[in-house]
């Protein structure tokens, strides 16, 4: 972890007090914002999230249609060999979608760069809160809701923690505009999809720096 840090920010307690300040690591919260990295990482994640299950049937797969609807000549109607032709209602589909595996791989370093760019953008907008968490002895949604008000964290909130706390997860489960996840698992898209980012003090130490290095490896680099 680099020693460089940007301007000091207030560190809140679960009770809402902010009696001390800390310096955020510049490599995560004061990095160069790369629009290219943000585009590549978010596009890849949205692509990889596609189910790819859209499916249609061709005339060979549609049930029925084996018998010729009418004789070839003498009826005055256009010739037809099957009532499952794509020209008929209920017939097969021409060039329709079929199940497909969507996959767009992005280099790990670019994912980290995009994540740092997203955090930096939120930080420069004044939408990052640093909190020294206390462990929840039991699930308490009301306690978490009060804390968000005291932290001045309106709108959609992304809470990034060092380790998953089951009681904390249960406390936020019923809050529709709250997402709680490990710092090491979060992506640039997760940050950009929320208005405010609440970060547990020291959670950034669980993830390798954008330039590479040791640390816990999450699914998003």
N, CA and C of each residue as an Amber inpcrd file, in Angstrom:
protein
   663
   0.8400000  -1.1900000   0.0000000   0.0000000   0.0000000   0.0000000
   0.8730000   1.2370000   0.0000000   0.6140000   2.1460000  -0.8970000
   1.4240000   3.3560000  -0.9890000   1.1340000   4.2770000   0.1840000
   2.1330000   5.0910000   0.5640000   1.9790000   6.0010000   1.6800000
   1.2950000   7.2950000   1.2770000   1.2380000   7.5620000  -0.0280000
   0.6680000   8.8210000  -0.4830000  -0.8060000   8.8890000  -0.1430000
  -1.2550000  10.0650000   0.2730000  -2.6600000  10.2430000   0.5950000
  -3.0810000  11.6410000   0.2000000  -4.3730000  11.8010000  -0.0810000
  -4.8550000  13.1090000  -0.4520000  -5.3240000  13.8540000   0.7920000
  -6.0630000  14.9320000   0.6170000  -6.4640000  15.7390000   1.7520000
  -7.2260000  14.8940000   2.7690000  -7.1260000  15.2970000   4.0150000
  -7.7460000  14.5410000   5.0890000  -9.2600000  14.6800000   5.0280000
  -9.9510000  13.6140000   5.4060000 -11.4090000  13.6140000   5.4320000
 -11.8620000  13.1810000   6.8160000 -13.0730000  13.5210000   7.1480000
 -13.6100000  13.1540000   8.4470000 -13.9230000  11.6600000   8.4870000
 -13.6430000  11.0660000   9.6310000 -13.9690000   9.6580000   9.8350000
 -15.1040000   9.5810000  10.8440000 -16.2180000   9.0100000  10.4260000
 -17.4110000   8.9390000  11.2650000 -17.4190000   7.6670000  12.1000000
 -18.1630000   7.7270000  13.1930000 -18.4520000   6.5400000  13.9950000
 -19.8510000   6.0620000  13.6370000 -20.2340000   4.9040000  14.1460000
 -21.5800000   4.4010000  13.8890000 -22.6330000   5.3260000  14.4890000
 -22.2400000   6.0790000  15.5130000 -23.1770000   7.0120000  16.1260000
 -23.2760000   8.3420000  15.4070000 -22.4580000   8.5530000  14.3920000
 -22.5230000   9.7780000  13.6170000 -21.4890000  10.8140000  13.9830000
 -20.7060000  10.5680000  15.0480000 -19.6830000  11.5360000  15.4450000
 -18.5330000  11.5260000  14.4430000 -17.8820000  12.6790000  14.2880000
 -16.7320000  12.7790000  13.3770000 -15.6520000  13.6070000  14.0670000
 -15.0650000  13.0280000  15.1240000 -14.1360000  13.7680000  15.9650000
 -12.6850000  13.6370000  15.5180000 -12.4420000  12.9740000  14.3870000
 -11.0700000  12.8620000  13.9020000 -11.0660000  12.8360000  12.3760000
  -9.8950000  13.0310000  11.8220000  -9.7550000  13.0220000  10.3660000
  -8.6780000  12.0170000   9.9860000  -8.7890000  11.4750000   8.7860000
  -7.7960000  10.5380000   8.2760000  -7.4650000  10.9150000   6.8350000
  -6.3690000  10.3940000   6.3340000  -5.9880000  10.6170000   4.9480000
  -6.3260000   9.4030000   4.0990000  -7.0340000   9.6330000   3.0190000
  -7.3870000   8.5410000   2.1130000  -6.2240000   8.2610000   1.1610000
  -5.9960000   6.9920000   0.8220000  -4.9110000   6.6700000  -0.1150000
  -5.2030000   7.2390000  -1.5020000  -4.2590000   7.9920000  -2.0160000
  -4.4590000   8.6630000  -3.3000000  -4.6040000   7.6760000  -4.4490000
  -4.0120000   6.4920000  -4.3230000  -4.0820000   5.5320000  -5.4260000
  -5.5050000   5.0640000  -5.6830000  -6.3800000   5.1610000  -4.6740000
  -7.7790000   4.7790000  -4.8640000  -8.6970000   5.9900000  -4.9940000
  -8.4260000   7.0570000  -4.2270000  -9.3830000   8.1470000  -4.1130000
  -8.9120000   9.4630000  -4.7350000  -7.7270000   9.4940000  -5.3070000
  -7.2590000  10.6900000  -6.0070000  -6.4280000  10.2820000  -7.2200000
  -6.9200000   9.2760000  -7.9190000  -6.2170000   8.7690000  -9.0990000
  -6.6350000   9.5620000 -10.3400000  -5.9480000   9.2970000 -11.4260000
  -6.3510000   9.8860000 -12.7040000  -7.6030000   9.1630000 -13.1920000
  -8.6410000   9.9190000 -13.4810000  -9.8940000   9.3220000 -13.9430000
  -9.7600000   8.9560000 -15.4160000  -9.8190000   7.6620000 -15.6900000
  -9.6880000   7.1680000 -17.0580000 -11.0690000   6.8050000 -17.5990000
 -11.5820000   7.6220000 -18.5060000 -12.8800000   7.3260000 -19.1080000
 -12.8180000   6.0440000 -19.9340000 -11.6690000   5.8040000 -20.5490000
 -11.5200000   4.5740000 -21.3410000 -11.6330000   3.3440000 -20.4480000
 -10.9500000   3.3520000 -19.3080000 -11.0180000   2.2060000 -18.3980000
 -12.4310000   2.0240000 -17.8630000 -13.0950000   3.1260000 -17.5190000
 -14.4710000   3.0410000 -17.0260000 -15.3880000   2.4410000 -18.0860000
 -15.2290000   2.8900000 -19.3200000 -16.0680000   2.3650000 -20.4030000
 -15.8390000   0.8730000 -20.6080000 -14.5720000   0.4740000 -20.7060000
 -14.2630000  -0.9280000 -20.9650000 -14.7530000  -1.8280000 -19.8350000
 -14.5240000  -1.4180000 -18.5910000 -14.8830000  -2.2590000 -17.4500000
 -16.3910000  -2.3710000 -17.2770000 -17.1010000  -1.2530000 -17.3750000
 -18.5500000  -1.2980000 -17.1820000 -19.2380000  -2.0080000 -18.3470000
 -18.7510000  -1.7840000 -19.5580000 -19.3300000  -2.4740000 -20.7170000
 -19.1390000  -3.9800000 -20.5900000 -17.9450000  -4.4010000 -20.1720000
 -17.6730000  -5.8310000 -20.0300000 -18.5490000  -6.4520000 -18.9540000
 -18.7270000  -5.7500000 -17.8210000 -19.5390000  -6.3180000 -16.7500000
 -20.9930000  -6.4460000 -17.1700000 -21.5160000  -5.4390000 -17.8370000
 -22.9040000  -5.5280000 -18.3010000 -23.0600000  -6.6380000 -19.3450000
 -22.0710000  -6.7870000 -20.2020000 -22.1210000  -7.8610000 -21.1920000
 -22.0880000  -9.2220000 -20.5210000 -21.2050000  -9.3860000 -19.5300000
 -21.0740000 -10.6720000 -18.8500000 -22.2880000 -10.9980000 -17.9950000
 -23.0610000  -9.9760000 -17.6250000 -24.2640000 -10.2080000 -16.8240000
 -25.4310000 -10.7030000 -17.6740000 -25.2910000 -10.6520000 -18.9870000
 -26.3860000 -11.1010000 -19.8460000 -26.6060000 -12.5980000 -19.6880000
 -27.8610000 -12.9840000 -19.5850000 -28.1730000 -14.4020000 -19.4100000
 -27.9250000 -15.1860000 -20.6920000 -28.2070000 -14.5760000 -21.8360000
 -27.9940000 -15.2600000 -23.1110000 -28.9260000 -16.4300000 -23.3280000
 -30.1400000 -16.3560000 -22.7600000 -31.0740000 -17.4850000 -22.8520000
 -32.1850000 -17.2640000 -23.8730000 -32.1950000 -16.1150000 -24.5720000
 -33.2230000 -15.8700000 -25.5840000 -33.1700000 -16.9670000 -26.6410000
 -34.3400000 -17.5290000 -26.9550000 -34.3540000 -18.6700000 -27.8770000
 -35.6400000 -18.6890000 -28.6870000 -35.5300000 -19.0650000 -29.9510000
 -36.6840000 -19.2670000 -30.8180000 -36.5250000 -20.6030000 -31.5330000
 -37.5960000 -21.0430000 -32.1780000 -37.5700000 -22.3160000 -32.8940000
 -37.6290000 -22.0870000 -34.4020000 -36.8410000 -22.8420000 -35.1080000
 -36.9030000 -22.8220000 -36.5640000 -38.0650000 -23.6940000 -37.0180000
 -38.3310000 -23.7060000 -38.3120000 -39.4290000 -24.5260000 -38.8240000
 -39.1810000 -26.0060000 -38.5700000 -37.9210000 -26.3980000 -38.4330000
 -37.6100000 -27.8000000 -38.1530000 -37.8900000 -28.1620000 -36.7020000
 -37.9300000 -27.1540000 -35.8090000 -38.1000000 -27.4200000 -34.3860000
 -39.5260000 -27.2170000 -33.8980000 -40.3380000 -26.4810000 -34.6720000
 -41.7150000 -26.2390000 -34.2580000 -42.5220000 -27.5270000 -34.3650000
 -43.3730000 -27.7740000 -33.3830000 -44.1640000 -29.0030000 -33.3700000
 -45.2590000 -28.9420000 -34.4360000 -45.4660000 -30.0600000 -35.1240000
 -46.5150000 -30.1550000 -36.1280000 -46.0190000 -29.7650000 -37.5060000
 -46.9790000 -29.6310000 -38.4330000 -46.6380000 -29.1780000 -39.7710000
 -46.1250000 -30.2540000 -40.6960000 -46.2870000 -31.5050000 -40.3430000
 -45.7510000 -32.5700000 -41.1850000 -46.5750000 -32.8200000 -42.4320000
 -47.8870000 -32.5750000 -42.3370000 -48.7700000 -32.8520000 -43.4800000
 -48.8790000 -31.6300000 -44.3870000 -48.9550000 -31.8600000 -45.6470000
 -49.1410000 -30.7700000 -46.6110000 -50.5570000 -30.2170000 -46.4280000
 -50.7260000 -28.8800000 -46.2440000 -52.0520000 -28.3300000 -45.9380000
 -53.1070000 -28.6220000 -47.0080000 -52.7540000 -28.5300000 -48.2550000
 -53.6640000 -28.8600000 -49.3520000 -52.8490000 -29.3120000 -50.5510000
 -53.5540000 -29.8500000 -51.5390000 -52.8310000 -30.3880000 -52.6730000
 -52.1430000 -29.2600000 -53.4360000 -51.1700000 -29.6550000 -54.2480000
 -50.3060000 -28.6740000 -54.8960000 -51.0630000 -27.8170000 -55.9030000
 -51.9770000 -28.4160000 -56.6580000 -52.6310000 -27.6960000 -57.7540000
 -54.1470000 -27.8110000 -57.6400000 -54.8310000 -26.8600000 -58.2430000
 -56.2620000 -26.9630000 -58.4060000 -57.0930000 -26.2860000 -57.3400000
 -56.5050000 -25.7350000 -56.2990000 -57.3090000 -25.1140000 -55.2380000
 -57.4330000 -23.6040000 -55.4210000 -56.5960000 -23.0100000 -56.2480000
 -56.6070000 -21.5610000 -56.4140000 -55.7780000 -20.8350000 -55.3710000
 -55.2960000 -21.5640000 -54.4110000 -54.4630000 -20.9490000 -53.3690000
 -52.9830000 -21.1660000 -53.6620000 -52.1810000 -20.3400000 -53.0160000
 -50.7350000 -20.4860000 -53.1930000 -50.3030000 -21.8470000 -52.6730000
 -49.3140000 -22.4220000 -53.3390000 -48.8230000 -23.7250000 -52.9120000
 -48.2020000 -23.6290000 -51.5120000 -48.3730000 -24.6700000 -50.7460000
 -47.8140000 -24.7120000 -49.3890000 -47.4470000 -26.1410000 -49.0550000
 -46.2970000 -26.3050000 -48.4280000 -45.8570000 -27.6440000 -48.0590000
 -45.9930000 -27.9290000 -46.5760000 -46.1350000 -26.8620000 -45.7580000
 -46.2280000 -27.0540000 -44.3110000 -46.8680000 -25.8200000 -43.6890000
 -47.6890000 -26.0460000 -42.6770000 -48.2700000 -24.8990000 -41.9770000
 -47.3460000 -24.3830000 -40.8700000 -46.1150000 -24.8670000 -40.8590000
 -45.1060000 -24.3570000 -39.9240000 -44.0090000 -23.5840000 -40.6660000
 -44.3160000 -23.2040000 -41.9050000 -43.4040000 -22.3430000 -42.6470000
 -43.2740000 -21.0040000 -41.9220000 -42.1350000 -20.3530000 -41.9920000
 -41.9910000 -19.0320000 -41.3620000 -42.9920000 -18.0010000 -41.8760000
 -43.6250000 -18.2660000 -43.0230000 -44.6100000 -17.3370000 -43.5660000
 -45.9600000 -17.4690000 -42.8840000 -46.1590000 -18.5200000 -42.1090000
 -47.4450000 -18.8000000 -41.4780000 -47.4350000 -18.3800000 -40.0080000
 -48.5980000 -17.9170000 -39.4980000 -48.7060000 -17.6920000 -38.0440000
 -48.4670000 -19.0010000 -37.2870000 -47.6510000 -18.9560000 -36.2810000
 -47.3340000 -20.1750000 -35.5430000 -46.2080000 -20.9700000 -36.1560000
 -45.6540000 -20.4490000 -37.2550000 -44.5620000 -21.1640000 -37.9010000
 -43.2160000 -20.8640000 -37.2580000 -42.1720000 -21.3960000 -37.8760000
 -40.8250000 -21.1830000 -37.3540000 -40.3620000 -19.7460000 -37.5350000
 -39.2550000 -19.4190000 -36.8940000 -38.6780000 -18.0750000 -36.9570000
 -37.3960000 -18.1180000 -37.7860000 -37.2850000 -17.1560000 -38.6990000
 -36.0910000 -17.0670000 -39.5290000 -35.0260000 -16.2370000 -38.8130000
 -33.8480000 -16.7730000 -38.6720000 -32.7160000 -16.0550000 -38.0780000
 -33.0380000 -15.4880000 -36.6930000 -33.8220000 -16.2240000 -35.9140000
 -34.1590000 -15.7750000 -34.5660000 -33.0110000 -15.9840000 -33.5910000
 -33.1240000 -15.4230000 -32.3790000 -32.0560000 -15.5920000 -31.3850000
 -31.9880000 -17.0180000 -30.8700000 -30.8170000 -17.4290000 -30.4850000
 -30.6030000 -18.7430000 -29.8840000 -29.6930000 -18.5590000 -28.6750000
 -29.7130000 -19.4890000 -27.7290000 -28.8660000 -19.3380000 -26.5360000
 -27.4110000 -19.0890000 -26.9020000 -26.8220000 -18.1170000 -26.2020000
 -25.4580000 -17.7070000 -26.5170000 -24.7250000 -17.3530000 -25.2370000
 -23.4740000 -17.7050000 -25.1670000 -22.6540000 -17.3720000 -24.0000000
 -21.9280000 -16.0580000 -24.2650000 -22.3470000 -15.0250000 -23.5500000
 -21.7260000 -13.7190000 -23.7100000 -20.5330000 -13.6160000 -22.7720000
 -19.4070000 -13.2170000 -23.2940000 -18.2140000 -13.0940000 -22.4560000
 -17.3010000 -12.0190000 -23.0230000 -16.9450000 -11.0790000 -22.1670000
 -16.0370000 -10.0050000 -22.5590000 -15.0030000  -9.8530000 -21.4470000
 -13.8070000 -10.2930000 -21.6920000 -12.7810000 -10.2800000 -20.6490000
 -11.9970000  -8.9660000 -20.6710000 -11.7660000  -8.4260000 -19.4700000
 -10.9940000  -7.1950000 -19.3150000  -9.7840000  -7.4980000 -18.4390000
  -8.5970000  -7.0330000 -18.7880000  -7.4100000  -7.2810000 -17.9600000
  -7.6110000  -6.8070000 -16.5190000  -7.0330000  -7.5450000 -15.5900000
  -7.2080000  -7.2410000 -14.1700000  -6.7540000  -5.8200000 -13.8330000
  -5.6250000  -5.4120000 -14.3910000  -5.1150000  -4.0760000 -14.0710000
  -6.0670000  -3.0000000 -14.5640000  -6.7100000  -3.2060000 -15.7020000
  -7.6610000  -2.2220000 -16.2060000  -8.8950000  -2.1690000 -15.3120000
  -9.3270000  -3.3340000 -14.7750000 -10.4620000  -3.3380000 -13.8530000
 -10.1390000  -2.5410000 -12.5950000  -8.9180000  -2.7170000 -12.0860000
  -8.5130000  -1.9510000 -10.9010000  -8.4470000  -0.4580000 -11.2120000
  -7.9400000  -0.1300000 -12.3900000  -7.8600000   1.2750000 -12.7880000
  -9.2530000   1.8860000 -12.8920000 -10.1920000   1.1320000 -13.4400000
 -11.5630000   1.6240000 -13.5610000 -12.1920000   1.8210000 -12.1850000
 -11.9370000   0.8820000 -11.2690000 -12.4760000   0.9900000  -9.9110000
 -11.9170000   2.2310000  -9.2140000 -10.6130000   2.4570000  -9.3520000
  -9.9990000   3.6490000  -8.7590000 -10.5560000   4.9200000  -9.3950000
 -10.8020000   4.8900000 -10.6900000 -11.3680000   6.0550000 -11.3730000
 -12.7660000   6.3660000 -10.8500000 -13.5690000   5.3230000 -10.6360000
 -14.9300000   5.5230000 -10.1330000 -14.9120000   6.0760000  -8.7090000
 -14.0510000   5.5160000  -7.8470000 -13.9470000   6.0190000  -6.4740000
 -13.4660000   7.4690000  -6.4600000 -12.5070000   7.7790000  -7.3250000
 -11.9900000   9.1460000  -7.3910000 -13.0800000  10.1200000  -7.8170000
 -13.8820000   9.7240000  -8.7950000 -14.9640000  10.5930000  -9.2570000
 -15.9610000  10.8670000  -8.1380000 -16.3110000   9.8370000  -7.3820000
 -17.2400000  10.0250000  -6.2620000 -16.5910000  10.8760000  -5.1650000
 -15.3090000  10.6560000  -4.9180000 -14.6080000  11.4230000  -3.8860000
 -14.5560000  12.9010000  -4.2430000 -14.2760000  13.2100000  -5.4960000
 -14.1910000  14.6130000  -5.9170000 -15.5540000  15.2940000  -5.9090000
 -16.6160000  14.4860000  -6.0000000 -17.9710000  15.0280000  -5.8950000
 -18.4160000  15.1630000  -4.4430000 -17.5560000  14.7720000  -3.5010000
 -17.9110000  14.8350000  -2.0830000 -18.8840000  13.7610000  -1.6610000
 -18.8770000  12.6300000  -2.3500000 -19.8400000  11.5700000  -2.0840000
 -19.1980000  10.3120000  -1.5070000 -18.0790000  10.4610000  -0.8150000
 -17.4370000   9.3380000  -0.1320000 -17.4360000   9.6180000   1.3660000
 -17.9060000   8.6450000   2.1430000 -17.8930000   8.7450000   3.5980000
 -17.0230000   7.6210000   4.1480000 -16.1560000   7.9500000   5.1010000
 -15.3160000   6.9460000   5.7520000 -15.8420000   6.7290000   7.1590000
 -16.0400000   5.4650000   7.5240000 -16.6650000   5.1330000   8.8050000
 -15.8340000   4.0880000   9.5310000 -15.6520000   4.2920000  10.8390000
 -15.0410000   3.2760000  11.7010000 -16.1760000   2.4080000  12.2340000
 -16.3270000   1.2240000  11.6660000 -17.4760000   0.3860000  11.9770000
 -17.3440000  -0.2950000  13.3290000 -18.4780000  -0.4090000  14.0210000
 -18.6020000  -1.2920000  15.1720000 -19.3610000  -2.5230000  14.7060000
 -19.0060000  -3.6590000  15.2400000 -19.7080000  -4.8790000  14.8590000
 -21.1330000  -4.8450000  15.3980000 -22.0490000  -5.3500000  14.6020000
 -23.4440000  -5.4410000  15.0070000 -23.6300000  -6.7290000  15.8080000
 -24.0930000  -6.6040000  17.0440000 -24.3420000  -7.7930000  17.8580000
 -25.5630000  -8.5520000  17.3630000 -26.4730000  -7.8320000  16.7140000
 -27.6800000  -8.4260000  16.1540000 -28.1540000  -7.5440000  15.0050000
 -28.9510000  -8.0930000  14.0980000 -29.4460000  -7.2800000  12.9840000
 -30.3200000  -6.1330000  13.4800000 -30.0130000  -4.9230000  13.0720000
 -30.7740000  -3.7430000  13.4700000 -30.8790000  -2.7840000  12.2840000
 -31.9590000  -2.9280000  11.5130000 -32.1430000  -2.0700000  10.3520000
 -32.3050000  -0.6130000  10.7610000 -33.0310000  -0.3730000  11.8620000
 -33.2660000   1.0020000  12.3130000 -31.9500000   1.6810000  12.6830000
 -31.0460000   0.9400000  13.3000000 -29.7500000   1.5150000  13.6790000
 -28.9540000   1.9260000  12.4450000 -28.9760000   1.0740000  11.4240000
 -28.2470000   1.3880000  10.2000000 -28.8780000   2.5690000   9.4780000
 -30.2140000   2.6370000   9.4690000 -30.9030000   3.7500000   8.8140000
 -30.5800000   5.0720000   9.5110000 -30.5390000   5.0660000  10.8450000
 -30.1810000   6.2850000  11.5810000 -28.7470000   6.7120000  11.2770000
 -27.8660000   5.7120000  11.1780000 -26.4630000   6.0200000  10.8940000
 -26.3180000   6.6880000   9.5330000 -27.0530000   6.2260000   8.5400000
 -26.9720000   6.8250000   7.2040000 -27.3960000   8.2890000   7.2310000
 -28.4180000   8.5890000   8.0170000 -28.8510000   9.9800000   8.1350000
 -27.7630000  10.8360000   8.7800000 -27.1220000  10.2950000   9.8150000
 -26.0830000  11.0490000  10.5220000 -24.8210000  11.2080000   9.6750000
 -24.5990000  10.2740000   8.7530000 -23.4410000  10.3840000   7.8610000
 -23.7240000  11.2680000   6.6550000 -24.9780000  11.7470000   6.5590000
 -25.3940000  12.5410000   5.3970000 -25.1580000  11.7450000   4.1200000
 -25.7740000  10.5590000   4.0870000 -25.6300000   9.6550000   2.9420000
 -27.0030000   9.4050000   2.3280000 -27.4950000  10.3420000   1.5030000
 -28.8100000  10.1750000   0.8810000 -28.7380000   9.3550000  -0.4030000
 -29.9140000   9.0290000  -0.9250000 -29.9790000   8.3260000  -2.2070000
 -29.5270000   6.8820000  -2.1100000 -29.0410000   6.3670000  -3.2250000
 -28.5410000   4.9920000  -3.2670000 -27.1520000   4.9430000  -2.6340000
 -26.9900000   4.0280000  -1.6910000 -25.7500000   3.9700000  -0.9150000
 -25.0530000   2.6330000  -1.1410000 -23.7580000   2.7000000  -1.4430000
 -22.9140000   1.5110000  -1.5430000 -21.9900000   1.4970000  -0.3330000
 -22.0710000   0.4390000   0.4660000 -21.2330000   0.3160000   1.6550000
 -20.1560000  -0.7270000   1.3930000 -18.9060000  -0.3110000   1.4580000
 -17.7710000  -1.1880000   1.1940000 -17.0660000  -1.4970000   2.5080000
 -17.0090000  -2.7790000   2.8530000 -16.4300000  -3.2040000   4.1260000
 -15.2230000  -4.0980000   3.8740000 -14.4220000  -4.2800000   4.9250000
 -13.2420000  -5.1350000   4.8020000 -13.6330000  -6.6000000   4.7980000
 -14.5070000  -6.9840000   5.7140000 -14.9710000  -8.3590000   5.8180000
 -16.4840000  -8.3640000   5.9630000 -17.1110000  -9.4030000   5.4490000
 -18.5610000  -9.5060000   5.5290000 -18.9900000  -9.7470000   6.9700000
 -19.9070000  -8.9300000   7.4680000 -20.4940000  -9.0750000   8.8000000
 -21.9460000  -9.4940000   8.6000000 -22.2810000 -10.7020000   9.0130000
 -23.6150000 -11.2330000   8.7370000 -24.7040000 -10.3450000   9.3150000
 -24.5160000  -9.8520000  10.5330000 -25.5370000  -9.0010000  11.1450000
 -25.6730000  -7.6730000  10.4060000 -24.5580000  -7.1510000   9.9070000
 -24.6210000  -5.9220000   9.1160000 -25.3490000  -6.1750000   7.8000000
 -25.0550000  -7.3050000   7.1650000 -25.7350000  -7.6500000   5.9120000
 -27.2340000  -7.7990000   6.1270000 -27.6190000  -8.4460000   7.2280000
 -29.0380000  -8.6200000   7.5340000 -29.6900000  -7.2810000   7.8610000
 -28.9370000  -6.3830000   8.4780000 -29.4860000  -5.0680000   8.8220000
 -29.8210000  -4.2620000   7.5710000 -29.0280000  -4.4190000   6.5260000
 -29.2570000  -3.6520000   5.3080000 -30.0700000  -4.3660000   4.2530000
 -30.4630000  -5.6060000   4.5340000 -31.1420000  -6.3960000   3.5090000
 -32.5000000  -5.8180000   3.1290000 -33.2050000  -5.2390000   4.0900000
 -34.5380000  -4.7060000   3.8090000 -34.5140000  -3.2640000   3.3150000
 -33.3370000  -2.7030000   3.1410000 -33.2230000  -1.3230000   2.6650000
 -33.0170000  -1.3550000   1.1510000 -34.0380000  -0.9140000   0.4250000
 -34.0510000  -1.0850000  -1.0320000 -32.9180000  -0.3380000  -1.7260000
 -32.4610000   0.7670000  -1.1550000 -31.4530000   1.5990000  -1.8240000
 -30.0810000   1.4600000  -1.1780000 -29.8390000   0.3070000  -0.5750000
 -28.5710000   0.0510000   0.1040000 -27.9480000  -1.2310000  -0.4230000
 -26.6610000  -1.1870000  -0.7290000 -25.9060000  -2.3720000  -1.1370000
 -24.6700000  -2.4680000  -0.2560000 -24.4610000  -3.6440000   0.3460000
 -23.3030000  -3.8680000   1.2040000 -22.4510000  -4.9630000   0.5850000
 -21.1770000  -4.7020000   0.4020000 -20.2830000  -5.6950000  -0.1690000
 -18.8500000  -5.4300000   0.2790000 -17.9930000  -6.4220000   0.0710000
 -16.5870000  -6.2760000   0.4290000 -15.8920000  -5.3330000  -0.5580000
 -14.9620000  -4.5620000  -0.0420000 -14.1960000  -3.6430000  -0.8840000
 -13.4760000  -4.4060000  -1.9930000 -12.9900000  -5.5950000  -1.6550000
 -12.2290000  -6.3840000  -2.6280000 -13.1080000  -6.9770000  -3.7210000
 -14.4370000  -6.9890000  -3.5220000 -15.3510000  -7.5680000  -4.5090000
 -16.0300000  -6.5190000  -5.3860000 -15.9290000  -5.2590000  -5.0230000
 -16.6710000  -4.2120000  -5.7200000 -16.0460000  -3.9000000  -7.0730000
 -16.8740000  -3.3860000  -7.9630000 -16.4220000  -3.0180000  -9.3070000
 -16.7190000  -1.5480000  -9.5630000 -16.2000000  -1.0480000 -10.6600000
 -16.4730000   0.3390000 -11.0430000 -17.9600000   0.5540000 -11.2670000
 -18.6300000  -0.4340000 -11.8450000 -20.0630000  -0.3080000 -12.0930000
 -20.8390000  -0.2110000 -10.7890000 -20.4240000  -0.9640000  -9.7700000
 -21.0820000  -0.8820000  -8.4620000 -20.9980000   0.5410000  -7.9160000
 -19.8360000   1.1610000  -8.0410000 -19.6500000   2.5240000  -7.5370000
 -20.4960000   3.5130000  -8.3290000 -20.4790000   3.4050000  -9.6470000
 -21.1900000   4.3610000 -10.4860000 -22.6990000   4.2190000 -10.3800000
 -23.1750000   3.0460000  -9.9920000 -24.6140000   2.8190000  -9.8660000
 -25.1780000   3.3680000  -8.5590000 -24.3330000   3.9220000  -7.6870000
 -24.7960000   4.4460000  -6.4020000 -24.4120000   5.9210000  -6.2680000
 -25.1980000   6.6270000  -5.4610000 -24.9610000   8.0580000  -5.2740000
 -23.8600000   8.3340000  -4.2540000 -23.8330000   7.5550000  -3.1730000
 -22.8810000   7.7670000  -2.0860000 -22.1440000   6.4630000  -1.8100000
 -20.8460000   6.5630000  -1.5410000 -20.0370000   5.3960000  -1.1950000
 -19.5710000   5.5430000   0.2510000 -19.9900000   4.6020000   1.0960000
 -19.5600000   4.5640000   2.4960000 -18.4860000   3.4890000   2.6090000
 -17.2900000   3.8770000   3.0330000 -16.1570000   2.9540000   3.0780000
 -15.7290000   2.7310000   4.5250000 -15.5980000   1.4710000   4.8980000
 -15.0640000   1.1640000   6.2220000 -13.6010000   1.5740000   6.2880000
 -13.2170000   2.1930000   7.3810000 -11.8340000   2.6280000   7.5450000
 -10.8780000   1.4440000   7.3850000  -9.9170000   1.5870000   6.4990000
  -8.9200000   0.5500000   6.2700000  -9.3430000  -0.5410000   5.3100000
 -10.5850000  -0.5000000   4.8040000 -11.0550000  -1.5610000   3.9020000
 -10.2330000  -1.6080000   2.6240000  -9.6820000  -0.4730000   2.2240000
  -8.8880000  -0.4220000   0.9820000  -7.6090000  -1.2440000   1.0710000
  -7.2040000  -1.6140000   2.2700000  -5.9870000  -2.4090000   2.4240000
  -6.1940000  -3.8710000   2.0370000  -7.4460000  -4.2780000   1.8250000
  -7.7340000  -5.6670000   1.4700000  -7.6550000  -5.9130000  -0.0240000
  -7.3370000  -4.8850000  -0.7930000  -7.3260000  -5.0280000  -2.2510000
  -5.9910000  -4.5470000  -2.8100000  -5.4450000  -5.2690000  -3.7830000
  -4.1850000  -4.8250000  -4.3930000  -4.3300000  -3.4370000  -5.0000000
  -3.2510000  -2.7090000  -5.0270000  -3.2910000  -1.3590000  -5.5790000
  -3.5530000  -1.4160000  -7.0830000  -4.0520000  -0.3320000  -7.6660000
  -4.3090000  -0.3270000  -9.1140000  -3.0780000  -0.6420000  -9.9460000
  -1.9020000  -0.3660000  -9.3990000  -0.6640000  -0.6310000 -10.1320000
  -0.1870000  -2.0640000  -9.9640000  -0.9280000  -2.8740000  -9.1900000
  -0.5300000  -4.2580000  -8.9480000   0.0290000  -4.4110000  -7.5630000
   0.2410000  -5.6700000  -7.1530000   0.7880000  -5.9190000  -5.8310000
   0.0130000  -7.0010000  -5.1280000   0.4210000  -7.2970000  -3.8900000
  -0.2040000  -8.3650000  -3.1260000  -1.4930000  -7.8650000  -2.5020000
  -2.3230000  -8.7950000  -2.1020000  -3.5740000  -8.4660000  -1.4480000
  -4.6280000  -9.4800000  -1.7980000  -5.7690000  -9.3670000  -1.1580000
  -6.8640000 -10.2960000  -1.4190000  -7.3970000 -10.0930000  -2.8240000
  -7.5950000 -11.1770000  -3.5350000  -8.0520000 -11.1010000  -4.9220000
  -9.5520000 -11.3220000  -4.9810000 -10.3040000 -10.3230000  -5.4010000
 -11.7360000 -10.4430000  -5.5470000 -12.1080000 -10.7350000  -6.9850000
 -13.4140000 -10.9460000  -7.2630000 -13.8490000 -11.2730000  -8.6220000
 -13.6430000 -10.1400000  -9.6090000 -13.5160000  -8.9140000  -9.1110000
 -13.3360000  -7.7660000  -9.9930000 -11.9380000  -7.1830000  -9.9020000
 -10.9610000  -8.0150000  -9.5090000  -9.5840000  -7.5690000  -9.4890000
  -9.1790000  -6.9380000  -8.1880000
